[in-house]
Structure formats: C-alpha cells, structure tokens
Amino acid sequence: MSASCYTWYYRNGLRYKLNDNWSVAVGSALFVARSSYQKYNHEFGKEYRLWQDATFRKPLSKTLAVNNRFRTEERWFNRVNNKPAYFGFRIRERLTVSKMLSKKWSLELGDEYFRMLSANKFKFNANRVMFFATYTIKKETQLQGGYIWLKLPTASQHVFTITFQKNFTLHRHDQKEKHT
C-alpha cells in the first residue's frame, strides 16, 4: 500500500431549497486527475463538468436522517497520453444515513452508484461505500474528513478525503414574515 494524490478538484454550485425535504442544485467542477493508476505515470489530465441534482432528506428522529441524492453530470475529458479526449454523461444515485452526535459533530454512512454513457455504451462506472465525520464550525461552514472505498470497473481504491465547505445563503425559507 502507498499513499499518492490522484485527484485535485474544485466544485461549485447553487442549491435551491424547495421545502424542508427537497432541494435542487446545478453547478460546475474542474477535476485534475492522474491519467492512470500506475505508479510510474505522473501525468495529470483535466476534466470539466456540469452537474444537476435533486436531493431528498427525511429526518427519522431529532438526530437521525436518511438522505437520497440523484445527480446527472456532463463530463468533458481532455486528451492525455493514454486516452483521446471524450465526453461522458453520468448518473449517480447516493443513499446515506446521517447521525448528529452533537450540535457540532455528525457522522454519515452511505453508498453511491454510478453509470456512464460514453461512446454509445451505458455501463457501470463506479460504486462508493463511504463514511464521513463532519465538524460544523458555523451553521454555514463545515470541515469534513472521511474514508471512501471506491470500486471501479477494473480496480478499487481506498480514498481518504478532507473537505472544507462554505455555504452562502441568498434567501432563507425559515425566516418568518414580520407583521406590523
């Protein structure tokens, strides 16, 4: 086993909360990833993405919730030494359970399944089993660490992640109108 960085990325998006359970989002991303998993290959290639999703969150209690996210992605890959440039359309289905441990700490366990349409073939792309611990710095700012077991068509990986997330709210649904 060895530790290597395979991917750097930046993702942004806009999310609209439809009600207490449903939200929708759109966004873009830039991924810079190794062109292969072979240790001697240090080439990184770029991928540009547009994405859209619908998310459903159902609280089961004050501290436990089920989350389901369906996402579509349009993916443009630049040419690298071992692959030509290509386009892929991918769908993702993510089901997780989250548990609040305190006002600041939560845990999340889940699975995410991927299929991609590319070169007129719609086939298995990946599956992720994931575990995350999240620390809420402020309501709109979180720091998350986690582990993902990633199964790919020809390999599997153990991924350790650190994510910083900052949310900006333009309009809050939970504010009550003031009547005078």
Secondary structure, DSSP 8 states (H G I E B T S, - for coil): ------EEEEEEEEEEE-SSSEEEEEEEEEEEEES-S-TT---EEEEEEEEEEEEEEEESSSSEEEEEEEEEEEEEE--BTTB--EEEEEEEEEEEEEEE-SSSEEEEEEEEEEEEEETTEEEEEEEEEEEEEEEEEETTEEEEEEEEEEE-SS-EEEEEEEEEEE---SS-TT------
